[in-house]
C-alpha cells in the first residue's frame, strides 16, 4: 500500500489527504494542534503532532513513500517567517525517513516579481517582491539540492492564490459593502483548492514529473471581474475600490502584476482542471460553504 506524509494538513493538505484516503492509501498528517489531531483521525488520516520550528517533534516521522510539504505560515504564532519556511523546512528534510523517495513542495507564484502585466511561466525570471516569495524561492533551492544529494525525486508546485469553500477572497468585506483596497485593473491569479489538490496528486502519480510547475487556473482575471462576480453570487453590493495607503500591507500587494500560465502543468502531467476559471469555480466554492 502506498503511503504519504502530508506536512501541514490545512486548507490544501487536508484535501489532498482526503483524496488519498478515498483511494485506500495510507496517509499520515502533521498538525500543531491537539484539537486538529482528533479531527484528522476522524477522517482517516493518521495524525502526527509536530511543529516545524521544534525539530525534536520531527524525530520519528513515519516511513512514508512520499511527502507533501504544504505547511503555511501562521502569523498568530509570532515566530519569524524564516523559522518556518527555511529553518523548519530544513529540519523536515533532515528527518525524513530513508524510505521516502519523492517530495512535493507547495511553493508560490509569489516568487515572480513582474509588474508589467506580462505572462510568466516556469522559465521566467524569479525576482520576488515580498518576503514570503523570497523565502519560497530559497526553500525551492533547498529542496532541489536535497533531491540531488539524496537521489530523491522533487517536484515543486508554484501555486497561485487558493480559494474554495471556507476561503472566498474578501468575502466578509464584500458582504459588508466595504471598499476593496487596490487597483481593480491589476491581474488576479487563482486556483480552486480542489484543482490545487488534484495537481499535487498528479505530481505524485506521474513517474515523469520533475522540476517546477505553475499551478493556477486557465484564465487570469482582472480584480474587478473577480470581485464583481463574487459580490453578485453573494448578494452583496457592487464592489468599489480605493487606493492603498502608502507603506501599508495592501500597498505591498500592488508591487506585482503578472499573468500566470499553467501550460506546462496541463501538458506534462496530463492535467485538466475541474474549475478552469472563476466562472465555474467561484459559484461552486460559495455553494460548497452551504453544504
C-alpha positions as CSV (number, residue, x, y, z in Angstrom):
1,X,0.0,0.0,0.0
2,X,1.3,3.4,-1.0
3,X,1.8,5.8,2.0
4,X,2.0,9.6,2.0
5,X,3.1,12.0,4.7
6,X,1.4,15.4,4.5
7,X,3.2,18.1,6.4
8,X,0.7,20.8,7.1
9,X,-2.9,19.4,6.9
10,X,-4.5,22.7,6.4
11,X,-6.6,24.2,3.6
12,X,-4.7,22.4,0.8
13,X,-3.1,19.4,2.7
14,X,-6.3,18.1,4.1
15,X,-8.0,18.0,0.7
16,X,-5.0,16.1,-0.7
17,X,-5.3,13.7,2.2
18,X,-9.0,13.1,1.7
19,X,-8.4,12.1,-2.0
20,X,-5.7,9.6,-1.0
21,X,-7.7,8.1,1.9
22,X,-10.6,7.6,-0.5
23,X,-8.3,5.7,-2.8
24,X,-7.5,3.4,0.0
25,X,-4.0,4.6,0.6
26,X,-2.3,5.2,4.0
27,X,-2.0,8.9,4.9
28,X,-0.1,10.5,7.7
29,X,-0.7,14.1,8.5
30,X,1.1,16.6,10.8
31,X,-0.6,19.3,12.9
32,X,0.5,21.6,15.7
33,X,-3.0,21.5,17.3
34,X,-4.3,18.7,19.6
35,X,-7.8,19.7,18.6
36,X,-7.0,19.2,14.9
37,X,-5.2,16.0,15.8
38,X,-8.5,14.4,16.7
39,X,-10.2,15.8,13.6
40,X,-7.6,14.3,11.3
41,X,-8.1,10.9,13.0
42,X,-11.8,11.1,12.4
43,X,-11.4,11.4,8.6
44,X,-9.0,8.6,8.3
45,X,-5.7,10.4,8.5
46,X,-3.1,9.0,10.9
47,X,-2.2,12.2,12.8
48,X,1.2,13.3,14.0
49,X,1.7,16.1,16.5
50,X,4.6,18.0,15.0
51,X,5.9,21.5,14.6
52,X,8.5,22.5,12.0
53,X,10.1,25.0,14.4
54,X,10.6,22.3,17.0
55,X,12.9,19.8,15.4
56,X,12.5,17.3,18.3
57,X,8.9,16.7,17.2
58,X,10.2,15.6,13.8
59,X,12.5,12.9,15.1
60,X,10.2,9.9,14.4
61,X,8.5,10.6,11.1
62,X,6.9,7.6,9.5
63,X,8.4,5.6,6.6
64,X,6.1,7.2,4.0
65,X,6.8,6.6,0.3
66,X,6.3,10.3,-0.5
67,X,5.9,13.6,1.3
68,X,3.9,16.7,0.5
69,X,5.1,19.8,2.3
70,X,2.2,22.2,2.4
71,X,2.9,23.9,5.7
72,X,1.7,27.5,5.7
73,X,2.8,30.4,7.9
74,X,0.6,31.3,10.8
75,X,1.0,35.0,11.7
76,X,-0.5,34.3,15.1
77,X,2.4,32.1,16.0
78,X,4.6,35.1,16.3
79,X,7.7,33.2,15.0
80,X,9.7,34.7,12.2
81,X,8.6,33.6,8.7
82,X,12.1,32.3,8.0
83,X,11.9,30.0,11.0
84,X,9.1,28.1,9.3
85,X,9.9,28.4,5.6
86,X,13.6,27.8,5.8
87,X,14.8,26.5,9.2
88,X,11.8,24.4,9.7
89,X,11.8,23.0,6.1
90,X,15.5,22.1,6.5
91,X,14.6,20.3,9.8
92,X,11.9,18.4,8.0
93,X,14.2,17.2,5.2
94,X,16.9,16.2,7.6
95,X,14.4,14.0,9.5
96,X,12.7,12.3,6.6
97,X,12.7,8.5,6.7
98,X,15.2,6.9,4.3
99,X,12.2,5.0,2.8
100,X,10.8,8.3,1.4
101,X,11.5,8.6,-2.4
102,X,9.6,11.6,-3.6
103,X,8.8,15.0,-2.3
104,X,6.3,17.6,-3.5
105,X,6.9,21.1,-2.2
106,X,4.0,23.6,-2.3
107,X,5.6,26.9,-3.3
108,X,4.0,30.1,-4.5
109,X,3.8,32.2,-7.7
110,X,4.9,35.0,-5.3
111,X,8.5,34.0,-6.4
112,X,7.7,36.2,-9.5
113,X,8.0,40.0,-9.1
114,X,6.9,41.1,-12.6
115,X,4.9,44.2,-12.5
116,X,4.1,44.9,-16.2
117,X,1.2,42.5,-16.7
118,X,3.3,40.1,-18.7
119,X,2.8,36.3,-18.8
120,X,5.1,34.2,-16.6
121,X,6.0,30.5,-16.9
122,X,8.5,28.2,-15.3
123,X,11.4,29.7,-17.2
124,X,10.6,33.4,-16.4
125,X,13.0,35.3,-14.1
126,X,12.2,35.0,-10.4
127,X,12.7,38.2,-8.6
128,X,10.2,38.2,-5.7
129,X,8.9,41.5,-4.3
130,X,7.8,40.2,-0.9
131,X,9.4,38.3,1.9
132,X,7.2,35.3,1.5
133,X,8.2,35.0,-2.2
134,X,11.9,35.4,-1.3
135,X,11.7,32.6,1.3
136,X,9.7,30.3,-1.0
137,X,12.4,30.7,-3.7
138,X,15.1,29.9,-1.2
139,X,13.2,26.8,0.0
140,X,12.9,25.6,-3.6
141,X,16.6,25.7,-3.9
142,X,17.0,23.8,-0.6
143,X,14.5,21.2,-1.9
144,X,16.3,20.7,-5.2
145,X,19.7,20.4,-3.6
146,X,18.3,17.9,-1.2
147,X,16.9,15.8,-4.0
148,X,20.1,15.8,-5.9
149,X,22.2,14.9,-2.9
150,X,19.9,12.1,-1.7
151,X,18.7,10.8,-5.1
152,X,15.1,11.7,-4.3
153,X,12.5,13.0,-6.8
154,X,11.5,16.5,-6.0
155,X,8.5,18.3,-7.6
156,X,7.9,22.0,-6.9
157,X,4.4,23.3,-7.4
158,X,4.2,27.1,-7.5
159,X,0.6,27.8,-6.5
160,X,-1.4,30.9,-7.4
161,X,-3.9,32.1,-4.8
162,X,-6.0,29.3,-3.4
163,X,-9.8,29.8,-3.0
164,X,-12.7,27.4,-2.2
165,X,-15.3,26.7,0.4
166,X,-14.1,28.5,3.6
167,X,-11.8,30.8,1.7
168,X,-13.6,33.2,-0.6
169,X,-11.3,36.2,-1.0
170,X,-12.6,39.3,0.8
171,X,-16.0,37.6,1.4
172,X,-16.9,39.4,4.6
173,X,-15.7,42.8,3.2
174,X,-17.9,42.4,0.2
175,X,-20.9,41.4,2.2
176,X,-20.4,44.5,4.4
177,X,-20.1,46.7,1.4
178,X,-16.6,47.8,2.4
179,X,-14.3,49.2,-0.3
180,X,-11.7,46.9,-1.8
181,X,-8.2,48.3,-1.3
182,X,-6.2,48.1,-4.5
183,X,-6.2,48.7,-8.3
184,X,-9.2,46.9,-9.9
185,X,-7.4,46.6,-13.2
186,X,-4.5,44.5,-11.8
187,X,-4.4,40.8,-12.5
188,X,-5.6,38.1,-10.1
189,X,-4.2,34.6,-10.5
190,X,-6.1,31.9,-8.6
191,X,-6.8,28.2,-8.4
192,X,-9.7,26.4,-6.8
193,X,-8.5,24.3,-3.9
194,X,-9.9,21.1,-5.4
195,X,-7.8,21.6,-8.5
196,X,-4.8,22.5,-6.4
197,X,-5.2,19.2,-4.5
198,X,-5.6,17.3,-7.8
199,X,-2.4,18.9,-9.1
200,X,-0.5,17.6,-6.1
201,X,-1.9,14.1,-6.7
202,X,-0.9,14.3,-10.3
203,X,2.6,15.3,-9.3
204,X,2.8,12.2,-7.1
205,X,1.3,9.9,-9.6
206,X,3.3,10.9,-12.7
207,X,6.6,9.0,-12.9
208,X,8.0,11.6,-15.2
209,X,7.0,14.7,-13.1
210,X,10.1,16.5,-12.0
211,X,11.2,20.1,-11.5
212,X,8.9,23.1,-11.4
213,X,5.2,23.5,-12.4
214,X,2.9,26.5,-12.1
215,X,-0.4,25.6,-10.6
216,X,-3.2,28.1,-11.5
217,X,-6.4,28.1,-13.4
218,X,-6.7,28.6,-17.1
219,X,-7.5,32.3,-17.2
220,X,-6.1,35.1,-15.1
221,X,-8.7,37.8,-14.5
222,X,-8.9,41.5,-13.6
223,X,-9.5,42.0,-9.9
224,X,-12.7,43.8,-10.8
225,X,-14.0,40.7,-12.6
226,X,-13.4,38.5,-9.6
227,X,-15.0,40.9,-7.1
228,X,-17.9,41.8,-9.3
229,X,-18.8,38.1,-9.7
230,X,-18.2,37.3,-6.1
231,X,-20.4,40.2,-4.9
232,X,-23.2,39.1,-7.3
233,X,-23.1,35.5,-6.2
234,X,-23.1,36.5,-2.5
235,X,-25.9,39.0,-3.0
236,X,-23.6,41.8,-1.9
237,X,-23.3,45.4,-3.0
238,X,-21.4,46.1,-6.2
239,X,-17.7,46.4,-5.3
240,X,-15.9,49.7,-5.1
241,X,-12.2,50.2,-4.9
242,X,-9.8,52.7,-3.1
243,X,-6.1,53.2,-3.4
244,X,-4.0,51.7,-0.6
245,X,-2.3,53.9,2.0
246,X,1.5,54.3,1.5
247,X,3.6,51.6,3.3
248,X,0.5,49.6,4.2
249,X,0.3,45.8,3.8
250,X,-2.2,46.4,1.0
251,X,0.3,48.6,-0.9
252,X,2.8,45.7,-0.9
253,X,0.2,43.7,-2.9
254,X,0.4,46.3,-5.6
255,X,4.1,45.6,-6.2
256,X,3.4,42.8,-8.7
257,X,1.1,42.4,-11.8
258,X,1.5,39.3,-13.9
259,X,-0.4,36.6,-15.7
260,X,0.5,33.1,-14.7
261,X,0.5,30.3,-17.3
262,X,-0.4,26.6,-16.4
263,X,0.5,25.2,-19.8
264,X,3.4,23.0,-18.6
265,X,1.3,21.6,-15.7
266,X,-1.5,20.6,-18.1
267,X,0.7,19.2,-20.8
268,X,3.3,17.3,-18.9
269,X,1.0,16.0,-16.1
270,X,-1.9,15.4,-18.5
271,X,-3.9,17.5,-16.1
272,X,-7.4,19.1,-16.6
273,X,-8.9,21.4,-14.2
274,X,-12.4,20.8,-12.8
275,X,-12.8,24.5,-12.4
276,X,-10.8,26.1,-15.3
277,X,-11.7,29.7,-14.2
278,X,-13.7,31.7,-11.7
279,X,-16.8,31.4,-13.9
280,X,-17.2,27.8,-12.8
281,X,-15.1,27.8,-9.6
282,X,-16.4,30.7,-7.6
283,X,-20.0,29.6,-7.7
284,X,-19.0,26.1,-6.7
285,X,-16.9,27.5,-3.8
286,X,-19.8,29.6,-2.4
287,X,-22.2,26.7,-2.8
288,X,-19.8,24.4,-1.0
289,X,-19.9,26.6,2.1
290,X,-23.6,25.9,2.4
291,X,-23.3,22.1,2.3
